Amino acid sequence: MADQSHLDILRQGVEAWNPWRSHHLNITPDLSEANLSKASLLEANLSEVNLFKADLSEADLRWASLVEANLSEANLVSAYLFEADLREADLTEADLSEASLTDADFTAADFTEANLYMADFIGANLSGAKLRRANLSRAGFANAYLFGADLAEAYLFRADLSETKGLTQKQIDRANGNETTELPEGLKRPAAWSQCRDWHAWYDHESPGPATLRVAGKCEVPKGTYEVKLTRPERQQGVNLPGYVSNLPDSLLERRLLLERKVVPSAAEMYYGPGVETHEARYEETTDFEYETVMILPDGVTLPVQKEKEC
C-alpha cells in the first residue's frame, strides 16, 4: 500500500511534489496501489518511485520523469505519456492498452508480459527494451526506435511496424505475428507465422465415460519442412494475451481453454522444394469440464465449443 504521507504531498500538485523530491533525495516514495486515475502529473518527478499496481488510467504524465520507476502491474490504460522519460522502468505485466506514448523514452525498459494493445508508440525510443510475451496487437510504431529490443514471443497481430527504425529479421523471427502484421521493407514473415483457417472445437460423446474435447484447424506452412502442434500453455489467463477483455466475468474466463499453436521443424527433416502445404493441427483432451470457448494462441482466435461436431 502507498505511504499516505507521500500520497498527500503528491495530491497537493506537482508544484509541491517536485520540490519535496529535490529536498528529500534519500527517500524512495511509495505510491503502490494508489488511485491516481486521471491525475494531472505533467513534468512530475516520479523517478525510482514505487508505483506497483497503481491506477494511472487516463493520467496526464506528459514530460514526466519515471526513470527506473516500478510500474509493474500498474494500470496505465489510455494514459498520456508524451515525451515522458521511462528509461529502465519496470513495466512487467502493466496494462498500457490505448496509451499515448508518442516520443517517450523507454530505453532498456521492461515490458515483459505487458498489455500494449492499440498503444501509440509514434517516435518512441524502445532501444534495448524487453518486450517478451507482451501484447502489441494493433499497436502503432511509426518512426519508433527498436534497436536491440527483445521481441521474443511478443504478439504483433495487426501491429504496424512498417516505419520502425533498427528492427532486424532476427528480432521478428522470435516474435508472434501473421499476415496482418506490417513489417519494414526488406523483412520477411517467418515460417512460424503460418496462416490458419477452418478452426473448430467440439465434444465427442461417442464413447462411454467423460467426453473428449477435440480442436482442429488447417495451417499453411513451408513445404516439407514444418509441422503444426497444439499444446496447452501453463498460463491460462493474463492481461497481455490477445483478446483479453478487462471486464470479462471470471465465470467466462474459467470456461475458456487456451491452446498454443506452434510451428516446429518436421521430424522427417525432408524438403520437397519451394511453396507451402496445408497441415492439420489437432488437439484432444478427455475431461468432465465443460468449456464454452477455446482461444488459439498466438493468433488470438476464439472458437465456440460445439456440443457435437457439426457435419
Secondary structure as UniProt FT lines:
FT   HELIX           4..10
FT   TURN            11..12
FT   HELIX           14..23
FT   TURN            25..26
FT   TURN            32..33
FT   TURN            37..38
FT   TURN            42..43
FT   TURN            47..48
FT   TURN            52..53
FT   TURN            57..58
FT   TURN            62..63
FT   TURN            67..68
FT   TURN            72..73
FT   TURN            77..78
FT   TURN            82..83
FT   TURN            87..88
FT   TURN            92..93
FT   TURN            97..98
FT   TURN            102..103
FT   TURN            107..108
FT   TURN            112..113
FT   TURN            117..118
FT   TURN            122..123
FT   TURN            127..128
FT   TURN            132..133
FT   TURN            137..138
FT   TURN            142..143
FT   TURN            147..148
FT   TURN            152..153
FT   TURN            157..158
FT   TURN            162..163
FT   HELIX           169..173
FT   TURN            179..180
FT   TURN            185..186
FT   TURN            191..192
FT   STRAND          195..204
FT   STRAND          211..222
FT   TURN            223..225
FT   STRAND          226..231
FT   TURN            239..240
FT   TURN            242..243
FT   TURN            246..247
FT   HELIX           250..254
FT   STRAND          256..265
FT   TURN            267..268
FT   STRAND          276..287
FT   STRAND          293..297
FT   TURN            298..300
FT   STRAND          301..306
//
